[in-house]
Amino acid sequence: MEHILFLTGHLAQPSLERVLASIDSAPFTWEVRDLGLQVAGLMTADMILRRVPLTAGVDRIVVPGRCRGDMEALARHFGIPVQRGPEEVKDLPRFFDRAAKAITLDEYEVAIFAEIVDAPRLTVPEVVARAGLLRADGANVIDLGCLPETPFEHLEECVLALKAEGFRVSVDSVDSGELLRGGRAGADYLLSLTVDTLWVADEVASTPVLIPRVPSDEASLHEAVEIMQRRGREFLADSILDPIPFGLTASIVRYHRLRERFPEVPIMMGVGNLTELTEADTSGINALLFGICAELDVAAVLTTQVSNHARRAVKEADWARRIMYAARHHGTLPKGMTDALMTVHSKRPFLDTPEEIAATAAQVRDPNFRVQVSVSGLHVYNRDGLRRGQGAFELWPQLGLEDDAAHAFYMGVELAHAEIAHKLGKRYVQDQPLDWGCAIDRSAENLDAWCAPGTTKAPRKTTEEPFK
């Protein structure tokens, strides 16, 4: 059985040992070593090299998640794998569970068509720039939305410019003339043709998306599908998803009937009627819709991000399709893979109980403030004691920072973050931004880029270093 050495600091050691002891049927044995510093998050690779001797019988070393330095260099030195664990000790069971499952989110099946709904009002460079942003968020096809009674004189130029930049392009219009123009310019797809306008597909090489004459007219869609099958042409079929409360359930049933009647036909689903026309967080809506798409084996989704609340729709769709593909492929529930779509809440926001925080606070012997959040509220402590409260304004008078502007500013920011986390039920980690999932762009921190030299035993300047 694998034997793992866990490195930690003085304050975290009791908690780490309790968590490791609580893991049922762990596929490894373990030992914990205090590296002689109070805060485990201040550990560095250089410090590990100086303080950890080569140890026989150890198969792997796990260091704190925020340990800075080159883990590969450590692995070469010790001759065994060295890896960062999770940032929070109590996430270790989930960390090892995820490692055992080894589910990646690299694959997907659903293509994302991202519509530029106001393309006729944009210049060609603006269309290309917008397309670049959509592609970066995960779009596979750029859909040029044509507007009723709005001239699109530069339609062909837009198609050609996008194709020149390597984009796949669709043209979306109710005007057969615009569809023909887009197809002749080289558009890959045309949205959308009914059984009455299939003649457009005979004029161009573009792949058509078929829709019913009206959403409830399933027979006309089925007829169009059968005609295109006889012609041997590629196509997508879309039953039209209706908004709430104007037929959503009935439209989902139509998609189900379409799949039952044509088991192999590639289906498209336009989700904008839900994401744009429902004032609710779109991350959850996208998760549910892509779950339906996974069950129906939908080939493509058309989405938009026009409303301000839907401005991350493409990025959310990209995450949702990967999560649902993995769930379907591995025959598992869509959970435990990523928190990208958990934009408002956290699954395990409050890791420590008030009693555990109080026990940690009792060990602190320095003046630096620590901030933690539990189900009961905010906890702030240093060598002078533990303060509890529900928010920043309640705790501020207890801190005695009226004459220390820099420290006061720092604590104000941290307490505001902690208060938001407590009220929403989000994870709070001192000195780290709140995690809003895929709703906020956040660059991955390169922990290998810097390794603090020197000793941690030198006196710390509380007004110049992070307050831990």
QUIPEFEN-V512322 format. One record per residue. N is the residue number from 0. SS is DSSP state (~ for helix, > for strand, _ for the rest). NEAR is the number of other C-alpha atoms within 12 Angstrom. Layout:
n=N ss=SS near=NEAR
n=N ss=SS near=NEAR
This chain:
n=0 ss=_ near=13
n=1 ss=> near=17
n=2 ss=> near=22
n=3 ss=> near=29
n=4 ss=> near=37
n=5 ss=> near=38
n=6 ss=> near=41
n=7 ss=> near=41
n=8 ss=_ near=31
n=9 ss=~ near=26
n=10 ss=~ near=31
n=11 ss=~ near=37
n=12 ss=~ near=29
n=13 ss=~ near=23
n=14 ss=~ near=28
n=15 ss=~ near=36
n=16 ss=~ near=26
n=17 ss=~ near=18
n=18 ss=~ near=25
n=19 ss=~ near=30
n=20 ss=~ near=20
n=21 ss=~ near=14
n=22 ss=_ near=22
n=23 ss=_ near=13
n=24 ss=_ near=13
n=25 ss=_ near=21
n=26 ss=_ near=17
n=27 ss=> near=20
n=28 ss=> near=22
n=29 ss=> near=26
n=30 ss=> near=26
n=31 ss=> near=29
n=32 ss=> near=29
n=33 ss=> near=27
n=34 ss=_ near=35
n=35 ss=_ near=24
n=36 ss=_ near=25
n=37 ss=_ near=25
n=38 ss=_ near=31
n=39 ss=~ near=37
n=40 ss=~ near=36
n=41 ss=~ near=38
n=42 ss=_ near=37
n=43 ss=> near=39
n=44 ss=~ near=39
n=45 ss=~ near=27
n=46 ss=~ near=31
n=47 ss=~ near=43
n=48 ss=~ near=24
n=49 ss=~ near=19
n=50 ss=~ near=20
n=51 ss=_ near=26
n=52 ss=_ near=16
n=53 ss=_ near=21
n=54 ss=_ near=19
n=55 ss=_ near=15
n=56 ss=_ near=18
n=57 ss=_ near=26
n=58 ss=_ near=25
n=59 ss=> near=31
n=60 ss=> near=38
n=61 ss=> near=37
n=62 ss=> near=43
n=63 ss=_ near=41
n=64 ss=_ near=32
n=65 ss=_ near=32
n=66 ss=_ near=37
n=67 ss=> near=30
n=68 ss=_ near=31
n=69 ss=_ near=27
n=70 ss=~ near=36
n=71 ss=~ near=19
n=72 ss=~ near=19
n=73 ss=~ near=32
n=74 ss=~ near=24
n=75 ss=~ near=14
n=76 ss=~ near=22
n=77 ss=~ near=24
n=78 ss=_ near=19
n=79 ss=_ near=25
n=80 ss=> near=23
n=81 ss=> near=32
n=82 ss=> near=31
n=83 ss=> near=37
n=84 ss=_ near=33
n=85 ss=_ near=25
n=86 ss=_ near=28
n=87 ss=_ near=31
n=88 ss=~ near=36
n=89 ss=~ near=31
n=90 ss=~ near=28
n=91 ss=~ near=31
n=92 ss=~ near=26
n=93 ss=~ near=26
n=94 ss=~ near=26
n=95 ss=~ near=25
n=96 ss=~ near=19
n=97 ss=~ near=19
n=98 ss=~ near=17
n=99 ss=~ near=15
n=100 ss=~ near=18
n=101 ss=_ near=15
n=102 ss=_ near=27
n=103 ss=_ near=22
n=104 ss=_ near=25
n=105 ss=_ near=16
n=106 ss=_ near=20
n=107 ss=_ near=30
n=108 ss=_ near=30
n=109 ss=_ near=37
n=110 ss=> near=37
n=111 ss=> near=43
n=112 ss=> near=46
n=113 ss=> near=46
n=114 ss=> near=39
n=115 ss=> near=38
n=116 ss=_ near=30
n=117 ss=_ near=27
n=118 ss=~ near=38
n=119 ss=~ near=30
n=120 ss=~ near=22
n=121 ss=_ near=26
n=122 ss=_ near=19
n=123 ss=~ near=25
n=124 ss=~ near=20
n=125 ss=~ near=19
n=126 ss=~ near=35
n=127 ss=~ near=31
n=128 ss=~ near=22
n=129 ss=~ near=29
n=130 ss=~ near=39
n=131 ss=~ near=25
n=132 ss=~ near=24
n=133 ss=~ near=33
n=134 ss=~ near=30
n=135 ss=~ near=21
n=136 ss=~ near=29
n=137 ss=_ near=30
n=138 ss=_ near=38
n=139 ss=_ near=35
n=140 ss=> near=38
n=141 ss=> near=49
n=142 ss=> near=44
n=143 ss=> near=48
n=144 ss=> near=40
n=145 ss=_ near=36
n=146 ss=_ near=24
n=147 ss=_ near=16
n=148 ss=_ near=11
n=149 ss=_ near=18
n=150 ss=_ near=19
n=151 ss=_ near=31
n=152 ss=_ near=21
n=153 ss=_ near=25
n=154 ss=~ near=41
n=155 ss=~ near=28
n=156 ss=~ near=27
n=157 ss=~ near=42
n=158 ss=~ near=44
n=159 ss=~ near=28
n=160 ss=~ near=28
n=161 ss=~ near=35
n=162 ss=~ near=24
n=163 ss=~ near=16
n=164 ss=_ near=19
n=165 ss=_ near=19
n=166 ss=_ near=34
n=167 ss=> near=34
n=168 ss=> near=43
n=169 ss=> near=48
n=170 ss=> near=50
n=171 ss=> near=45
n=172 ss=_ near=37
n=173 ss=_ near=24
n=174 ss=_ near=26
n=175 ss=~ near=27
n=176 ss=~ near=23
n=177 ss=~ near=35
n=178 ss=~ near=43
n=179 ss=~ near=36
n=180 ss=~ near=33
n=181 ss=~ near=44
n=182 ss=~ near=35
n=183 ss=~ near=27
n=184 ss=~ near=30
n=185 ss=_ near=30
n=186 ss=_ near=40
n=187 ss=_ near=37
n=188 ss=> near=41
n=189 ss=> near=51
n=190 ss=> near=46
n=191 ss=> near=44
n=192 ss=> near=40
n=193 ss=_ near=39
n=194 ss=_ near=29
n=195 ss=_ near=20
n=196 ss=_ near=30
n=197 ss=_ near=36
n=198 ss=~ near=21
n=199 ss=~ near=32
n=200 ss=~ near=38
n=201 ss=~ near=22
n=202 ss=~ near=21
n=203 ss=_ near=24
n=204 ss=_ near=24
n=205 ss=_ near=33
n=206 ss=> near=34
n=207 ss=> near=44
n=208 ss=> near=46
n=209 ss=> near=45
n=210 ss=> near=41
n=211 ss=_ near=32
n=212 ss=_ near=25
n=213 ss=_ near=21
n=214 ss=_ near=27
n=215 ss=_ near=25
n=216 ss=_ near=22
n=217 ss=~ near=30
n=218 ss=~ near=22
n=219 ss=~ near=27
n=220 ss=~ near=38
n=221 ss=~ near=32
n=222 ss=~ near=25
n=223 ss=~ near=35
n=224 ss=~ near=38
n=225 ss=~ near=24
n=226 ss=~ near=24
n=227 ss=~ near=29
n=228 ss=~ near=20
n=229 ss=~ near=12
n=230 ss=~ near=15
n=231 ss=_ near=13
n=232 ss=_ near=23
n=233 ss=_ near=27
n=234 ss=> near=37
n=235 ss=> near=39
n=236 ss=> near=45
n=237 ss=> near=47
n=238 ss=_ near=44
n=239 ss=_ near=40
n=240 ss=_ near=38
n=241 ss=_ near=30
n=242 ss=_ near=23
n=243 ss=_ near=20
n=244 ss=_ near=14
n=245 ss=_ near=16
n=246 ss=_ near=18
n=247 ss=~ near=24
n=248 ss=~ near=18
n=249 ss=~ near=22
n=250 ss=~ near=31
n=251 ss=~ near=30
n=252 ss=~ near=22
n=253 ss=~ near=32
n=254 ss=~ near=40
n=255 ss=~ near=28
n=256 ss=~ near=21
n=257 ss=~ near=37
n=258 ss=~ near=27
n=259 ss=~ near=17
n=260 ss=~ near=18
n=261 ss=_ near=22
n=262 ss=_ near=16
n=263 ss=_ near=19
n=264 ss=_ near=29
n=265 ss=_ near=32
n=266 ss=> near=40
n=267 ss=> near=37
n=268 ss=> near=43
n=269 ss=> near=43
n=270 ss=_ near=43
n=271 ss=~ near=34
n=272 ss=~ near=31
n=273 ss=~ near=39
n=274 ss=~ near=38
n=275 ss=_ near=29
n=276 ss=_ near=26
n=277 ss=_ near=25
n=278 ss=_ near=18
n=279 ss=_ near=17
n=280 ss=_ near=28
n=281 ss=~ near=40
n=282 ss=~ near=39
n=283 ss=~ near=32
n=284 ss=~ near=29
n=285 ss=~ near=44
n=286 ss=~ near=37
n=287 ss=~ near=25
n=288 ss=~ near=37
n=289 ss=~ near=44
n=290 ss=~ near=28
n=291 ss=~ near=29
n=292 ss=~ near=40
n=293 ss=~ near=34
n=294 ss=~ near=25
n=295 ss=~ near=33
n=296 ss=_ near=34
n=297 ss=_ near=37
n=298 ss=_ near=33
n=299 ss=> near=36
n=300 ss=> near=46
n=301 ss=> near=50
n=302 ss=> near=46
n=303 ss=_ near=39
n=304 ss=_ near=34
n=305 ss=_ near=22
n=306 ss=_ near=22
n=307 ss=~ near=17
n=308 ss=~ near=20
n=309 ss=~ near=31
n=310 ss=_ near=27
n=311 ss=_ near=39
n=312 ss=~ near=44
n=313 ss=~ near=43
n=314 ss=~ near=36
n=315 ss=~ near=42
n=316 ss=~ near=51
n=317 ss=~ near=41
n=318 ss=~ near=40
n=319 ss=~ near=45
n=320 ss=~ near=45
n=321 ss=~ near=36
n=322 ss=~ near=41
n=323 ss=~ near=42
n=324 ss=~ near=38
n=325 ss=~ near=31
n=326 ss=~ near=29
n=327 ss=~ near=27
n=328 ss=~ near=22
n=329 ss=~ near=18
n=330 ss=_ near=16
n=331 ss=_ near=16
n=332 ss=_ near=16
n=333 ss=_ near=28
n=334 ss=_ near=24
n=335 ss=_ near=30
n=336 ss=_ near=31
n=337 ss=_ near=26
n=338 ss=_ near=28
n=339 ss=_ near=35
n=340 ss=_ near=39
n=341 ss=_ near=35
n=342 ss=_ near=29
n=343 ss=_ near=29
n=344 ss=_ near=27
n=345 ss=_ near=26
n=346 ss=_ near=21
n=347 ss=_ near=24
n=348 ss=_ near=32
n=349 ss=_ near=32
n=350 ss=_ near=30
n=351 ss=_ near=31
n=352 ss=_ near=21
n=353 ss=~ near=24
n=354 ss=~ near=17
n=355 ss=~ near=22
n=356 ss=~ near=35
n=357 ss=~ near=27
n=358 ss=~ near=19
n=359 ss=~ near=31
n=360 ss=~ near=32
n=361 ss=_ near=21
n=362 ss=_ near=24
n=363 ss=_ near=26
n=364 ss=_ near=18
n=365 ss=_ near=22
n=366 ss=_ near=25
n=367 ss=_ near=30
n=368 ss=_ near=37
n=369 ss=> near=41
n=370 ss=> near=43
n=371 ss=> near=43
n=372 ss=> near=44
n=373 ss=> near=33
n=374 ss=_ near=29
n=375 ss=_ near=23
n=376 ss=> near=33
n=377 ss=> near=40
n=378 ss=> near=43
n=379 ss=> near=44
n=380 ss=> near=34
n=381 ss=> near=28
n=382 ss=_ near=19
n=383 ss=_ near=20
n=384 ss=> near=25
n=385 ss=> near=29
n=386 ss=> near=32
n=387 ss=> near=32
n=388 ss=> near=29
n=389 ss=_ near=26
n=390 ss=_ near=32
n=391 ss=~ near=32
n=392 ss=~ near=19
n=393 ss=~ near=20
n=394 ss=~ near=29
n=395 ss=~ near=28
n=396 ss=_ near=17
n=397 ss=_ near=24
n=398 ss=_ near=32
n=399 ss=_ near=17
n=400 ss=_ near=21
n=401 ss=_ near=15
n=402 ss=_ near=10
n=403 ss=_ near=16
n=404 ss=~ near=13
n=405 ss=~ near=18
n=406 ss=~ near=27
n=407 ss=~ near=24
n=408 ss=~ near=19
n=409 ss=~ near=29
n=410 ss=~ near=38
n=411 ss=~ near=28
n=412 ss=~ near=25
n=413 ss=~ near=36
n=414 ss=~ near=37
n=415 ss=~ near=29
n=416 ss=~ near=31
n=417 ss=~ near=41
n=418 ss=~ near=38
n=419 ss=~ near=28
n=420 ss=~ near=38
n=421 ss=~ near=34
n=422 ss=~ near=25
n=423 ss=~ near=26
n=424 ss=_ near=29
n=425 ss=_ near=31
n=426 ss=_ near=38
n=427 ss=_ near=40
n=428 ss=_ near=31
n=429 ss=_ near=31
n=430 ss=_ near=24
n=431 ss=_ near=23
n=432 ss=_ near=23
n=433 ss=_ near=32
n=434 ss=_ near=30
n=435 ss=_ near=27
n=436 ss=~ near=27
n=437 ss=~ near=29
n=438 ss=~ near=29
n=439 ss=_ near=20
n=440 ss=_ near=18
n=441 ss=_ near=14
n=442 ss=_ near=10
n=443 ss=_ near=9
n=444 ss=_ near=14
n=445 ss=_ near=15
n=446 ss=_ near=23
n=447 ss=_ near=23
n=448 ss=_ near=15
n=449 ss=_ near=18
n=450 ss=_ near=23
n=451 ss=_ near=21
n=452 ss=_ near=19
n=453 ss=_ near=14
n=454 ss=_ near=20
n=455 ss=_ near=25
n=456 ss=_ near=14
n=457 ss=_ near=9
n=458 ss=_ near=11
n=459 ss=_ near=16
n=460 ss=_ near=15
n=461 ss=_ near=18
n=462 ss=_ near=20
n=463 ss=_ near=14
n=464 ss=_ near=16
n=465 ss=_ near=22
n=466 ss=_ near=30
n=467 ss=_ near=35
